[in-house]
């Protein structure tokens, strides 16, 4: 069966497109037109604008496109969606917002106190991974996926915790809760380790874990969160097997593997970036030291011919 039966509005979310266009307009108004209203503001760079636009495209691709409906059919698509949202979209968004905008936000009285505690490396690392693991406990998952309020609440909480988790690594506002040197590598490795048990339980489970994928009634409740009720009432659907030939067990295992692979790729890119930064820094320091050495007249004299 083809996804087209759910209609244009369910698959392409025009209202979500409008929301993203609105957020993009506000972003450029703040960073360009209204920039003079902020203290210590700086001109928006092409790099920052590019990161933000990429983040908006990613957000629509994972939450506004047919991927949202497909995530109710295939657990593997759901895990791809989760990994992209929290491990790719979040850091790209953080890099796209100028530091002076971040400072204006996190210096607000209540937010300042929250950020000071929540972005401490150990707290940020543990809190995201614990809530992410709790979310994928079958009883919690099935309730969240079938209740629009819980679904929105958990999505928002995980996003905020993902921001806190990425903050010490990226430090977009040059805050005190920053990591240096080998601590960044330890932080990345710690995150990889903490996410492994949840992925492992999903990968090696012998039976389907989530009723929203194997129970037709629960599946329809989950589907109702992204497909209008009047559209569903006119359809005769028995379960997600109508849209895929993959078994529930294989789909579930694939979901856990995809989550882990995306995490490893993202953190691998971050590690490569760190090593490149360290290399450039070492080269710059070596060149600077040589210039000082040479200016002091201590450089090796030229050999006498």
ZAMARGU-4260 file (C-alpha; in steps of 0.2 Angstrom, whole numbers, plus 5000, padded with zeros to 4 digits):
<rodrens>
0) 5000/5000/5000 | 5006/5018/4996 | 5008/5032/5008 | 4999/5043/4997 | 4982/5037/5004
5) 4985/5048/5019 | 4984/5064/5009 | 4995/5079/5006 | 4993/5088/5023 | 4998/5072/5033
10) 5013/5069/5022 | 5020/5086/5019 | 5014/5096/5034 | 5011/5114/5025 | 5008/5121/5043
15) 5025/5115/5048 | 5033/5123/5033 | 5025/5139/5038 | 5032/5137/5055 | 5049/5134/5049
20) 5048/5149/5037 | 5042/5160/5052 | 5057/5154/5063 | 5069/5158/5049 | 5062/5175/5046
25) 5064/5179/5065 | 5081/5172/5065 | 5087/5184/5051 | 5077/5199/5059 | 5086/5196/5075
30) 5104/5193/5068 | 5103/5206/5054 | 5090/5220/5056 | 5088/5221/5075 | 5106/5217/5079
35) 5110/5234/5085 | 5097/5232/5099 | 5109/5219/5107 | 5125/5222/5117 | 5141/5216/5109
40) 5133/5210/5094 | 5143/5205/5078 | 5138/5204/5060 | 5130/5187/5055 | 5143/5176/5045
45) 5139/5166/5030 | 5145/5151/5040 | 5132/5154/5054 | 5118/5157/5042 | 5122/5142/5032
50) 5122/5131/5048 | 5105/5138/5053 | 5097/5135/5036 | 5104/5118/5035 | 5096/5115/5052
55) 5079/5121/5046 | 5080/5109/5031 | 5085/5095/5042 | 5070/5099/5054 | 5058/5099/5040
60) 5065/5083/5033 | 5063/5073/5049 | 5047/5081/5056 | 5037/5088/5042 | 5040/5077/5027
65) 5033/5059/5025 | 5047/5053/5037 | 5035/5057/5051 | 5022/5046/5045 | 5034/5032/5040
70) 5041/5033/5058 | 5024/5025/5063 | 5026/5011/5051 | 5044/5006/5054 | 5054/5007/5070
75) 5070/5009/5060 | 5063/5025/5053 | 5059/5031/5070 | 5076/5028/5076 | 5084/5037/5061
80) 5072/5051/5065 | 5078/5052/5083 | 5096/5050/5079 | 5095/5064/5066 | 5085/5076/5078
85) 5096/5075/5093 | 5113/5070/5086 | 5114/5080/5070 | 5100/5094/5070 | 5104/5100/5087
90) 5123/5103/5085 | 5120/5111/5068 | 5107/5123/5076 | 5119/5127/5090 | 5132/5132/5078
95) 5120/5142/5067 | 5115/5154/5081 | 5128/5168/5085 | 5136/5168/5102 | 5129/5185/5106
100) 5112/5179/5104 | 5115/5164/5115 | 5122/5176/5128 | 5107/5187/5127 | 5096/5171/5131
105) 5106/5162/5144 | 5110/5178/5154 | 5091/5180/5158 | 5089/5177/5177 | 5080/5160/5178
110) 5088/5153/5162 | 5105/5158/5168 | 5103/5147/5184 | 5097/5132/5174 | 5111/5133/5161
115) 5124/5135/5175 | 5119/5118/5182 | 5112/5108/5167 | 5127/5111/5156 | 5139/5104/5168
120) 5147/5090/5158 | 5143/5076/5169 | 5125/5081/5172 | 5122/5085/5154 | 5129/5069/5148
125) 5120/5058/5160 | 5103/5067/5160 | 5101/5065/5141 | 5106/5047/5140 | 5095/5042/5155
130) 5079/5051/5148 | 5083/5044/5131 | 5084/5026/5138 | 5068/5028/5149 | 5059/5034/5133
135) 5063/5018/5125 | 5056/5007/5139 | 5041/4998/5130 | 5028/5004/5143 | 5034/5022/5142
140) 5037/5022/5123 | 5019/5015/5119 | 5011/5028/5130 | 5021/5042/5123 | 5018/5037/5105
145) 4999/5036/5107 | 4997/5052/5117 | 4999/5069/5109 | 5003/5079/5125 | 5016/5066/5131
150) 5023/5065/5114 | 5026/5083/5112 | 5032/5085/5130 | 5045/5071/5128 | 5051/5077/5111
155) 5054/5095/5119 | 5062/5088/5135 | 5074/5077/5124 | 5078/5092/5113 | 5082/5103/5128
160) 5093/5089/5136 | 5102/5087/5119 | 5106/5105/5119 | 5113/5103/5136 | 5123/5088/5131
165) 5131/5097/5116 | 5134/5113/5125 | 5151/5108/5133 | 5157/5101/5117 | 5153/5116/5106
170) 5152/5130/5119 | 5143/5142/5107 | 5142/5156/5120 | 5160/5154/5127 | 5153/5149/5144
175) 5162/5142/5159 | 5155/5124/5157 | 5168/5121/5143 | 5179/5105/5140 | 5197/5106/5135
180) 5209/5094/5128 | 5207/5076/5132 | 5192/5079/5142 | 5182/5082/5126 | 5187/5064/5120
185) 5182/5057/5137 | 5165/5066/5135 | 5162/5059/5118 | 5167/5041/5123 | 5156/5042/5139
190) 5141/5047/5128 | 5144/5032/5117 | 5145/5020/5131 | 5130/5027/5140 | 5119/5025/5124
195) 5125/5007/5121 | 5114/4998/5134 | 5098/5005/5127 | 5103/5001/5109 | 5109/4984/5114
200) 5093/4979/5122 | 5084/4984/5107 | 5096/4975/5095 | 5096/4959/5104 | 5078/4958/5110
205) 5071/4941/5104 | 5053/4948/5102 | 5045/4964/5096 | 5045/4976/5111 | 5033/4990/5106
210) 5014/4988/5105 | 5013/5003/5093 | 5021/4992/5080 | 5013/4975/5083 | 4996/4979/5090
215) 4984/4986/5076 | 4974/4996/5089 | 4989/5004/5097 | 4997/5007/5080 | 4981/5016/5074
220) 4982/5027/5090 | 5000/5032/5085 | 4996/5035/5067 | 4982/5047/5073 | 4995/5059/5080
225) 5001/5063/5062 | 4986/5059/5051 | 4970/5068/5052 | 4956/5058/5061 | 4944/5061/5046
230) 4957/5053/5034 | 4960/5038/5045 | 4941/5035/5047 | 4939/5032/5029 | 4953/5019/5028
235) 4953/5001/5032 | 4970/4997/5039 | 4976/4982/5049 | 4994/4986/5053 | 5010/4993/5048
240) 5014/4977/5038 | 5003/4984/5024 | 5017/4996/5020 | 5033/4985/5023 | 5038/4967/5020
245) 5051/4968/5034 | 5048/4958/5049 | 5045/4967/5066 | 5060/4958/5073 | 5072/4964/5059
250) 5065/4981/5059 | 5068/4983/5077 | 5085/4977/5076 | 5089/4988/5062 | 5083/5003/5072
255) 5095/5000/5086 | 5109/4997/5074 | 5105/5013/5064 | 5104/5023/5080 | 5122/5017/5086
260) 5129/5019/5068 | 5123/5037/5067 | 5130/5041/5084 | 5147/5034/5080 | 5148/5043/5063
265) 5143/5060/5071 | 5155/5058/5086 | 5169/5052/5074 | 5167/5068/5064 | 5168/5078/5080
270) 5184/5069/5085 | 5191/5072/5068 | 5187/5090/5070 | 5195/5091/5087 | 5211/5083/5081
275) 5212/5095/5066 | 5210/5110/5078 | 5224/5103/5089 | 5235/5101/5074 | 5232/5118/5068
280) 5235/5125/5085 | 5251/5116/5087 | 5257/5122/5070 | 5253/5140/5074 | 5262/5139/5091
285) 5277/5131/5083 | 5278/5144/5070 | 5276/5158/5083 | 5289/5150/5094 | 5301/5150/5079
290) 5298/5168/5075 | 5302/5173/5093 | 5317/5162/5092 | 5323/5170/5076 | 5319/5188/5081
295) 5330/5185/5097 | 5345/5180/5085 | 5345/5162/5092 | 5341/5154/5075 | 5354/5142/5068
300) 5366/5152/5058 | 5369/5148/5040 | 5383/5136/5036 | 5399/5144/5030 | 5403/5139/5013
</rodrens>
